[in-house]
Amino acid sequence: MLGILCGLESERKIASKVSGAIVACAAARPFKARELARELIASGATRLMSFGIAGALDSSVKLGDLIIGTRVKSEKGNWDCDTDFGHTLAMKLPYAKLGGVYGSETLVATAADKDALFQKNGCAIVDMESQCAAEVAGEAGIPITVVRAVCDDSSMNVPEFVMAAIKEDGSVSSIKALGHLAMHPTQLPDLFHVMMGTGKALTALNATVDGISEIAKQHSRPK
């Protein structure tokens, strides 16, 4: 059974369309992501997937690009992704790109920070759940797959208040976001760009559902 770990409620809604999968949403909180990943395994998951939006580190990766992870890196270690699953999915989604994924415990908010991370690790994208899923999958000895779509490219800054606006269930509090913008109106362009990118990323994720469902079903069959 496929266990899918997301960060936001909007991602969870899409992942829930994957046939036969069980899904958890960590609300962009890495400590919670690890707990939920273990709960997915306890509930019967025999493979984990990190699924959702991400920031680009590589300047060649654009808004809405779909990245299928080849490896996951973090400050704690390195994990190889399930090559068979990833390459099979990439063949079904010819617009997808293969690349490394960096898992960060905190938001990587600025273009300068993204560039520094890319120069150090060479990963295509960054998110806040993939390292958690990979770490727990490694502990359990089960495969890990990453499917992420880009909502902010390497040149974009992400307003840090976005993290504070994410509620415990993974939804976003419009009241908190608007309240912060009222005090920091200069961040409105950055927020607009991220919102636009998020729309493109969610559309790209939606297009993966049938392919993931089919491949997950194939991998669940006895060999």
Contacts in CASP RR format, 6 or more apart in sequence:
PFRMAT RR
TARGET T0000
AUTHOR 0000-0000-0000
METHOD contacts of the structure
MODEL  1
MLGILCGLESERKIASKVSGAIVACAAARPFKARELARELIASGATRLMS
FGIAGALDSSVKLGDLIIGTRVKSEKGNWDCDTDFGHTLAMKLPYAKLGG
VYGSETLVATAADKDALFQKNGCAIVDMESQCAAEVAGEAGIPITVVRAV
CDDSSMNVPEFVMAAIKEDGSVSSIKALGHLAMHPTQLPDLFHVMMGTGK
ALTALNATVDGISEIAKQHSRPK
1 20 0 8 1.000
1 21 0 8 1.000
1 22 0 8 1.000
1 44 0 8 1.000
1 45 0 8 1.000
1 46 0 8 1.000
1 47 0 8 1.000
1 220 0 8 1.000
2 18 0 8 1.000
2 20 0 8 1.000
2 21 0 8 1.000
2 22 0 8 1.000
2 45 0 8 1.000
2 46 0 8 1.000
2 47 0 8 1.000
2 48 0 8 1.000
2 49 0 8 1.000
2 212 0 8 1.000
2 216 0 8 1.000
2 219 0 8 1.000
2 220 0 8 1.000
3 21 0 8 1.000
3 22 0 8 1.000
3 23 0 8 1.000
3 24 0 8 1.000
3 40 0 8 1.000
3 45 0 8 1.000
3 47 0 8 1.000
3 48 0 8 1.000
3 49 0 8 1.000
4 15 0 8 1.000
4 18 0 8 1.000
4 21 0 8 1.000
4 22 0 8 1.000
4 23 0 8 1.000
4 24 0 8 1.000
4 40 0 8 1.000
4 48 0 8 1.000
4 49 0 8 1.000
4 51 0 8 1.000
5 23 0 8 1.000
5 24 0 8 1.000
5 26 0 8 1.000
5 33 0 8 1.000
5 36 0 8 1.000
5 37 0 8 1.000
5 40 0 8 1.000
5 48 0 8 1.000
5 49 0 8 1.000
5 50 0 8 1.000
5 51 0 8 1.000
5 129 0 8 1.000
5 132 0 8 1.000
5 133 0 8 1.000
6 12 0 8 1.000
6 15 0 8 1.000
6 23 0 8 1.000
6 24 0 8 1.000
6 25 0 8 1.000
6 26 0 8 1.000
6 51 0 8 1.000
6 52 0 8 1.000
6 129 0 8 1.000
7 25 0 8 1.000
7 26 0 8 1.000
7 27 0 8 1.000
7 28 0 8 1.000
7 33 0 8 1.000
7 52 0 8 1.000
7 128 0 8 1.000
7 129 0 8 1.000
7 170 0 8 1.000
8 25 0 8 1.000
8 27 0 8 1.000
8 28 0 8 1.000
8 52 0 8 1.000
8 53 0 8 1.000
8 166 0 8 1.000
8 170 0 8 1.000
8 171 0 8 1.000
8 172 0 8 1.000
9 25 0 8 1.000
9 27 0 8 1.000
9 169 0 8 1.000
9 170 0 8 1.000
9 171 0 8 1.000
10 171 0 8 1.000
10 198 0 8 1.000
10 202 0 8 1.000
11 25 0 8 1.000
11 51 0 8 1.000
11 52 0 8 1.000
11 53 0 8 1.000
11 202 0 8 1.000
11 205 0 8 1.000
12 23 0 8 1.000
12 24 0 8 1.000
12 25 0 8 1.000
12 170 0 8 1.000
14 51 0 8 1.000
14 52 0 8 1.000
14 202 0 8 1.000
14 205 0 8 1.000
14 206 0 8 1.000
14 209 0 8 1.000
15 21 0 8 1.000
15 23 0 8 1.000
15 51 0 8 1.000
15 52 0 8 1.000
16 23 0 8 1.000
17 206 0 8 1.000
17 209 0 8 1.000
17 213 0 8 1.000
18 209 0 8 1.000
18 212 0 8 1.000
18 213 0 8 1.000
18 216 0 8 1.000
19 213 0 8 1.000
19 216 0 8 1.000
19 217 0 8 1.000
20 213 0 8 1.000
20 216 0 8 1.000
20 217 0 8 1.000
21 49 0 8 1.000
21 212 0 8 1.000
21 213 0 8 1.000
21 216 0 8 1.000
22 40 0 8 1.000
22 43 0 8 1.000
22 44 0 8 1.000
22 45 0 8 1.000
24 36 0 8 1.000
24 37 0 8 1.000
24 39 0 8 1.000
24 40 0 8 1.000
25 36 0 8 1.000
25 169 0 8 1.000
25 170 0 8 1.000
26 32 0 8 1.000
26 33 0 8 1.000
26 36 0 8 1.000
26 129 0 8 1.000
26 132 0 8 1.000
26 170 0 8 1.000
27 166 0 8 1.000
27 167 0 8 1.000
27 168 0 8 1.000
27 169 0 8 1.000
27 170 0 8 1.000
28 128 0 8 1.000
28 129 0 8 1.000
28 163 0 8 1.000
28 166 0 8 1.000
28 170 0 8 1.000
30 105 0 8 1.000
30 128 0 8 1.000
30 129 0 8 1.000
30 131 0 8 1.000
30 132 0 8 1.000
33 128 0 8 1.000
33 129 0 8 1.000
33 132 0 8 1.000
33 133 0 8 1.000
34 132 0 8 1.000
34 135 0 8 1.000
34 136 0 8 1.000
37 48 0 8 1.000
37 132 0 8 1.000
37 133 0 8 1.000
37 135 0 8 1.000
37 136 0 8 1.000
37 137 0 8 1.000
38 136 0 8 1.000
40 48 0 8 1.000
41 48 0 8 1.000
41 136 0 8 1.000
41 140 0 8 1.000
41 142 0 8 1.000
45 142 0 8 1.000
46 142 0 8 1.000
46 220 0 8 1.000
47 82 0 8 1.000
47 85 0 8 1.000
47 137 0 8 1.000
47 142 0 8 1.000
47 143 0 8 1.000
47 144 0 8 1.000
47 145 0 8 1.000
47 216 0 8 1.000
47 219 0 8 1.000
48 133 0 8 1.000
48 134 0 8 1.000
48 136 0 8 1.000
48 137 0 8 1.000
48 142 0 8 1.000
48 143 0 8 1.000
48 144 0 8 1.000
48 145 0 8 1.000
49 133 0 8 1.000
49 144 0 8 1.000
49 145 0 8 1.000
49 146 0 8 1.000
49 147 0 8 1.000
49 212 0 8 1.000
50 72 0 8 1.000
50 101 0 8 1.000
50 127 0 8 1.000
50 129 0 8 1.000
50 130 0 8 1.000
50 132 0 8 1.000
50 133 0 8 1.000
50 134 0 8 1.000
50 144 0 8 1.000
50 145 0 8 1.000
50 146 0 8 1.000
50 147 0 8 1.000
50 148 0 8 1.000
51 146 0 8 1.000
51 147 0 8 1.000
51 148 0 8 1.000
51 205 0 8 1.000
52 127 0 8 1.000
52 129 0 8 1.000
52 147 0 8 1.000
52 148 0 8 1.000
52 149 0 8 1.000
52 201 0 8 1.000
52 205 0 8 1.000
53 127 0 8 1.000
53 148 0 8 1.000
53 149 0 8 1.000
53 150 0 8 1.000
53 151 0 8 1.000
53 198 0 8 1.000
53 201 0 8 1.000
53 202 0 8 1.000
53 205 0 8 1.000
54 67 0 8 1.000
54 101 0 8 1.000
54 125 0 8 1.000
54 126 0 8 1.000
54 127 0 8 1.000
54 148 0 8 1.000
54 149 0 8 1.000
54 150 0 8 1.000
54 151 0 8 1.000
54 201 0 8 1.000
55 108 0 8 1.000
55 114 0 8 1.000
55 125 0 8 1.000
55 126 0 8 1.000
55 127 0 8 1.000
55 150 0 8 1.000
55 151 0 8 1.000
55 152 0 8 1.000
55 153 0 8 1.000
55 154 0 8 1.000
55 158 0 8 1.000
56 62 0 8 1.000
56 65 0 8 1.000
56 114 0 8 1.000
56 124 0 8 1.000
56 125 0 8 1.000
56 150 0 8 1.000
56 152 0 8 1.000
56 153 0 8 1.000
56 154 0 8 1.000
57 102 0 8 1.000
57 108 0 8 1.000
57 114 0 8 1.000
57 115 0 8 1.000
57 117 0 8 1.000
57 118 0 8 1.000
57 121 0 8 1.000
57 122 0 8 1.000
57 123 0 8 1.000
57 124 0 8 1.000
57 125 0 8 1.000
57 126 0 8 1.000
57 154 0 8 1.000
58 118 0 8 1.000
58 122 0 8 1.000
58 123 0 8 1.000
58 124 0 8 1.000
58 125 0 8 1.000
58 154 0 8 1.000
59 118 0 8 1.000
59 153 0 8 1.000
59 154 0 8 1.000
59 155 0 8 1.000
61 67 0 8 1.000
61 97 0 8 1.000
61 124 0 8 1.000
61 125 0 8 1.000
61 150 0 8 1.000
61 153 0 8 1.000
61 154 0 8 1.000
62 150 0 8 1.000
62 153 0 8 1.000
63 150 0 8 1.000
63 151 0 8 1.000
63 152 0 8 1.000
63 153 0 8 1.000
63 196 0 8 1.000
63 197 0 8 1.000
63 200 0 8 1.000
63 201 0 8 1.000
64 149 0 8 1.000
64 150 0 8 1.000
64 151 0 8 1.000
64 197 0 8 1.000
64 200 0 8 1.000
64 201 0 8 1.000
64 203 0 8 1.000
64 204 0 8 1.000
65 97 0 8 1.000
65 149 0 8 1.000
65 150 0 8 1.000
65 204 0 8 1.000
66 93 0 8 1.000
66 95 0 8 1.000
66 96 0 8 1.000
66 97 0 8 1.000
66 147 0 8 1.000
66 148 0 8 1.000
66 149 0 8 1.000
66 150 0 8 1.000
66 204 0 8 1.000
66 205 0 8 1.000
66 207 0 8 1.000
66 208 0 8 1.000
67 96 0 8 1.000
67 97 0 8 1.000
67 98 0 8 1.000
67 99 0 8 1.000
67 100 0 8 1.000
67 101 0 8 1.000
67 124 0 8 1.000
67 125 0 8 1.000
67 146 0 8 1.000
67 147 0 8 1.000
67 148 0 8 1.000
67 149 0 8 1.000
67 150 0 8 1.000
68 81 0 8 1.000
68 86 0 8 1.000
68 89 0 8 1.000
68 90 0 8 1.000
68 93 0 8 1.000
68 96 0 8 1.000
68 97 0 8 1.000
68 98 0 8 1.000
68 99 0 8 1.000
68 145 0 8 1.000
68 146 0 8 1.000
68 147 0 8 1.000
69 81 0 8 1.000
69 86 0 8 1.000
69 98 0 8 1.000
69 99 0 8 1.000
69 100 0 8 1.000
69 101 0 8 1.000
69 145 0 8 1.000
69 146 0 8 1.000
69 147 0 8 1.000
69 148 0 8 1.000
70 80 0 8 1.000
70 81 0 8 1.000
70 83 0 8 1.000
70 98 0 8 1.000
70 99 0 8 1.000
70 100 0 8 1.000
71 78 0 8 1.000
71 79 0 8 1.000
71 80 0 8 1.000
71 81 0 8 1.000
71 99 0 8 1.000
71 100 0 8 1.000
71 101 0 8 1.000
71 123 0 8 1.000
72 78 0 8 1.000
72 79 0 8 1.000
72 81 0 8 1.000
72 100 0 8 1.000
72 101 0 8 1.000
72 102 0 8 1.000
72 103 0 8 1.000
72 130 0 8 1.000
72 131 0 8 1.000
72 133 0 8 1.000
72 134 0 8 1.000
72 144 0 8 1.000
72 146 0 8 1.000
73 79 0 8 1.000
73 100 0 8 1.000
73 101 0 8 1.000
73 102 0 8 1.000
73 103 0 8 1.000
73 121 0 8 1.000
73 123 0 8 1.000
73 131 0 8 1.000
74 102 0 8 1.000
74 103 0 8 1.000
74 104 0 8 1.000
74 105 0 8 1.000
74 131 0 8 1.000
74 134 0 8 1.000
74 135 0 8 1.000
75 105 0 8 1.000
76 131 0 8 1.000
76 135 0 8 1.000
79 134 0 8 1.000
79 135 0 8 1.000
79 137 0 8 1.000
79 138 0 8 1.000
79 144 0 8 1.000
81 101 0 8 1.000
81 134 0 8 1.000
81 143 0 8 1.000
81 144 0 8 1.000
81 145 0 8 1.000
81 146 0 8 1.000
82 143 0 8 1.000
82 144 0 8 1.000
82 145 0 8 1.000
84 219 0 8 1.000
85 143 0 8 1.000
85 145 0 8 1.000
85 215 0 8 1.000
85 219 0 8 1.000
86 98 0 8 1.000
86 145 0 8 1.000
87 98 0 8 1.000
88 215 0 8 1.000
88 218 0 8 1.000
89 96 0 8 1.000
89 145 0 8 1.000
89 147 0 8 1.000
89 208 0 8 1.000
89 211 0 8 1.000
89 212 0 8 1.000
89 215 0 8 1.000
90 96 0 8 1.000
90 98 0 8 1.000
92 211 0 8 1.000
92 214 0 8 1.000
92 215 0 8 1.000
93 207 0 8 1.000
93 208 0 8 1.000
93 211 0 8 1.000
97 124 0 8 1.000
99 123 0 8 1.000
99 124 0 8 1.000
99 125 0 8 1.000
100 122 0 8 1.000
100 123 0 8 1.000
100 124 0 8 1.000
100 125 0 8 1.000
101 123 0 8 1.000
101 124 0 8 1.000
101 125 0 8 1.000
101 126 0 8 1.000
101 127 0 8 1.000
101 130 0 8 1.000
101 146 0 8 1.000
101 148 0 8 1.000
102 117 0 8 1.000
102 121 0 8 1.000
102 122 0 8 1.000
102 123 0 8 1.000
102 125 0 8 1.000
102 126 0 8 1.000
102 130 0 8 1.000
102 131 0 8 1.000
103 126 0 8 1.000
103 127 0 8 1.000
103 128 0 8 1.000
103 129 0 8 1.000
103 130 0 8 1.000
103 131 0 8 1.000
104 117 0 8 1.000
104 126 0 8 1.000
104 127 0 8 1.000
104 128 0 8 1.000
104 131 0 8 1.000
105 128 0 8 1.000
105 131 0 8 1.000
106 128 0 8 1.000
107 128 0 8 1.000
107 158 0 8 1.000
107 160 0 8 1.000
107 162 0 8 1.000
107 163 0 8 1.000
108 114 0 8 1.000
108 117 0 8 1.000
108 126 0 8 1.000
108 158 0 8 1.000
109 157 0 8 1.000
109 158 0 8 1.000
109 159 0 8 1.000
109 160 0 8 1.000
110 157 0 8 1.000
110 158 0 8 1.000
111 154 0 8 1.000
111 155 0 8 1.000
111 156 0 8 1.000
111 157 0 8 1.000
114 126 0 8 1.000
114 154 0 8 1.000
115 154 0 8 1.000
117 123 0 8 1.000
117 126 0 8 1.000
118 154 0 8 1.000
125 148 0 8 1.000
125 150 0 8 1.000
127 148 0 8 1.000
130 146 0 8 1.000
130 148 0 8 1.000
133 144 0 8 1.000
133 146 0 8 1.000
134 144 0 8 1.000
134 146 0 8 1.000
137 143 0 8 1.000
137 144 0 8 1.000
138 144 0 8 1.000
147 205 0 8 1.000
147 208 0 8 1.000
147 212 0 8 1.000
149 200 0 8 1.000
149 201 0 8 1.000
149 202 0 8 1.000
149 204 0 8 1.000
149 205 0 8 1.000
150 197 0 8 1.000
150 200 0 8 1.000
150 201 0 8 1.000
151 194 0 8 1.000
151 197 0 8 1.000
151 198 0 8 1.000
151 199 0 8 1.000
151 200 0 8 1.000
151 201 0 8 1.000
152 158 0 8 1.000
152 193 0 8 1.000
152 194 0 8 1.000
152 197 0 8 1.000
156 190 0 8 1.000
156 193 0 8 1.000
156 194 0 8 1.000
157 190 0 8 1.000
158 190 0 8 1.000
158 194 0 8 1.000
159 180 0 8 1.000
159 184 0 8 1.000
159 187 0 8 1.000
159 190 0 8 1.000
159 191 0 8 1.000
159 194 0 8 1.000
161 176 0 8 1.000
161 177 0 8 1.000
161 180 0 8 1.000
161 181 0 8 1.000
161 184 0 8 1.000
161 187 0 8 1.000
162 172 0 8 1.000
162 177 0 8 1.000
162 191 0 8 1.000
162 194 0 8 1.000
164 176 0 8 1.000
164 180 0 8 1.000
165 172 0 8 1.000
165 173 0 8 1.000
165 174 0 8 1.000
165 176 0 8 1.000
165 177 0 8 1.000
165 180 0 8 1.000
166 172 0 8 1.000
166 173 0 8 1.000
167 173 0 8 1.000
177 191 0 8 1.000
180 187 0 8 1.000
181 187 0 8 1.000
181 188 0 8 1.000
181 191 0 8 1.000
END
